Amino acid sequence: MQMPAAAGKLAHTTHHGPEMSTGRSIARDRAALLFANATFYRAFADKDVSLMNALWAEREPVTCLHPGWPPVEGRDAVLQSWHAILTGPASPDIECLHARAGIHQDTGIVICYERIAQDYLLATNIFIRSGDGWLIVHHQSGAAPEPGETPPQPRRRLN
């Protein structure tokens, strides 16, 4: 299965207003990022090694922090880790919940919950723009409490 051509076609986000010079909106840009994130979880849920491989950046350094694993660095090592997870006898069923996206120039960050059986993880997925789409450069997940029915609203202030 190949990544859909529509997965993340977008223009560069600017800080000059809601419309980019190409006429695409920030809302569409964010939707494309969330679609790329959903495609990542579709590859995971479907245990689709080919699609998972297509989602990871080829020209940028990539990293992955799987729960309970040491850090995995470099594209080959990251793809090998996903191959082991997706084809292993204990490959988990997974569901992505409450995904929220932020875009900082050519970097997209998605924070979401992952549900595996009755357990919850909190994940951060970092994407970069590549051509007309988003490619993942980092995935990290770790144990989390069960999310509420409504995801908490981000605070406006850090302190």
VEXKOLSE-748948 format. One record per residue (C-alpha): residue number from 1; residue in three letters; x negated, z negated, y. Coordinates in steps of 0.001 Angstrom, whole numbers, plus 500000, padded with zeros to 6 digits. Layout:
N
R   k   r   east     up  north
R NUM Ala      X      Z      Y
...
//
This chain:
159
R   k   r   east     up  north
R   1 Met 500000 500000 500000
R   2 Gln 498585 500958 503394
R   3 Met 499117 499114 506628
R   4 Pro 502050 500756 508420
R   5 Ala 500978 503065 511234
R   6 Ala 503221 501130 513613
R   7 Ala 501389 497878 512853
R   8 Gly 500094 496935 516226
R   9 Lys 499974 500121 518298
R  10 Leu 499589 498824 521809
R  11 Ala 497893 498954 525161
R  12 His 495495 496522 526787
R  13 Thr 497042 493431 528336
R  14 Thr 496184 492847 531948
R  15 His 496819 489936 534247
R  16 His 498486 492179 536832
R  17 Gly 502100 491768 535746
R  18 Pro 504490 492290 532867
R  19 Glu 503878 496044 532528
R  20 Met 500538 497541 531585
R  21 Ser 499299 500748 533159
R  22 Thr 500474 502644 530066
R  23 Gly 504011 501388 530634
R  24 Arg 504026 499108 527598
R  25 Ser 505208 495572 528137
R  26 Ile 503460 492347 527290
R  27 Ala 506470 491546 525094
R  28 Arg 505799 494679 523019
R  29 Asp 502117 493813 522893
R  30 Arg 502933 490354 521554
R  31 Ala 505460 491825 519103
R  32 Ala 502768 494160 517759
R  33 Leu 500436 491190 517275
R  34 Leu 503145 489250 515442
R  35 Phe 503810 492329 513293
R  36 Ala 500122 492487 512352
R  37 Asn 500303 488781 511445
R  38 Ala 503457 489389 509371
R  39 Thr 501639 492237 507611
R  40 Phe 498826 489808 506740
R  41 Tyr 501357 487455 505134
R  42 Arg 503111 490366 503405
R  43 Ala 499772 491324 501812
R  44 Phe 499296 487697 500756
R  45 Ala 502833 487285 499370
R  46 Asp 502731 490636 497548
R  47 Lys 499183 489953 496274
R  48 Asp 498217 493354 497698
R  49 Val 494415 493439 497724
R  50 Ser 494240 496932 499281
R  51 Leu 496474 496002 502188
R  52 Met 494604 492727 502704
R  53 Asn 491311 494652 502838
R  54 Ala 492731 497084 505419
R  55 Leu 493724 494247 507752
R  56 Trp 490211 492813 508251
R  57 Ala 487874 494109 510963
R  58 Glu 484961 496208 509729
R  59 Arg 482667 496256 512780
R  60 Glu 483040 492654 513962
R  61 Pro 481904 489440 512284
R  62 Val 484710 487896 510215
R  63 Thr 485188 484379 508893
R  64 Cys 487683 482495 506793
R  65 Leu 488293 478797 506210
R  66 His 490456 478435 503107
R  67 Pro 491712 474891 502436
R  68 Gly 489193 473021 500316
R  69 Trp 486593 475813 500412
R  70 Pro 483294 475960 502255
R  71 Pro 483259 478426 505184
R  72 Val 483334 482078 504116
R  73 Glu 481372 484380 506427
R  74 Gly 480912 488152 506476
R  75 Arg 483370 490877 505569
R  76 Asp 482223 491311 501969
R  77 Ala 482402 487574 501241
R  78 Val 485775 487228 502976
R  79 Leu 487253 490161 501050
R  80 Gln 485854 488765 497784
R  81 Ser 487513 485425 498556
R  82 Trp 490880 487131 499115
R  83 His 490456 489184 495938
R  84 Ala 489868 485956 493989
R  85 Ile 492931 484294 495568
R  86 Leu 495287 487259 495206
R  87 Thr 494333 488175 491639
R  88 Gly 493764 484670 490293
R  89 Pro 496124 483005 487833
R  90 Ala 497093 480359 490400
R  91 Ser 497739 482790 493269
R  92 Pro 500312 480963 495399
R  93 Asp 503610 482212 496708
R  94 Ile 503467 481890 500488
R  95 Glu 505823 482107 503437
R  96 Cys 504873 482259 507123
R  97 Leu 507043 480130 509427
R  98 His 507282 479577 513196
R  99 Ala 504592 482104 514209
R 100 Arg 503575 481949 517882
R 101 Ala 501249 484462 519508
R 102 Gly 498962 484402 522506
R 103 Ile 496937 487295 523854
R 104 His 493700 486940 525810
R 105 Gln 492501 490419 526796
R 106 Asp 491442 492008 523477
R 107 Thr 491876 488864 521372
R 108 Gly 495148 487795 519811
R 109 Ile 495712 484319 518408
R 110 Val 498608 483465 516123
R 111 Ile 499412 479912 515091
R 112 Cys 501934 479409 512314
R 113 Tyr 502981 477245 509416
R 114 Glu 502422 478399 505866
R 115 Arg 504747 477145 503145
R 116 Ile 503345 477104 499631
R 117 Ala 505866 475593 497209
R 118 Gln 506821 472255 498823
R 119 Asp 503587 471951 500823
R 120 Tyr 502903 473025 504388
R 121 Leu 499725 474243 505994
R 122 Leu 499054 474996 509647
R 123 Ala 497175 478259 510171
R 124 Thr 495312 479997 512956
R 125 Asn 494804 483755 512667
R 126 Ile 492595 485486 515210
R 127 Phe 492871 489240 515736
R 128 Ile 490977 491754 517853
R 129 Arg 492135 495081 519187
R 130 Ser 490689 498030 517360
R 131 Gly 491705 501452 518510
R 132 Asp 495477 501280 518706
R 133 Gly 496013 498222 516496
R 134 Trp 495105 494638 515686
R 135 Leu 492609 493630 512999
R 136 Ile 492025 490100 511778
R 137 Val 488624 488480 512313
R 138 His 489393 484861 511384
R 139 His 491868 482947 509239
R 140 Gln 491942 479178 508930
R 141 Ser 494535 476919 507367
R 142 Gly 494779 473267 506513
R 143 Ala 497261 470582 505521
R 144 Ala 500097 469854 507948
R 145 Pro 503288 467825 508061
R 146 Glu 506554 469610 507420
R 147 Pro 507613 471481 510564
R 148 Gly 510848 470555 512307
R 149 Glu 513750 472984 512393
R 150 Thr 512667 474039 515877
R 151 Pro 508961 474512 516490
R 152 Pro 507619 472232 519216
R 153 Gln 507248 473839 522618
R 154 Pro 503678 474141 523862
R 155 Arg 502754 471716 526590
R 156 Arg 502045 473264 529969
R 157 Arg 499186 470834 530646
R 158 Leu 496346 469960 528340
R 159 Asn 495867 466431 529730
//
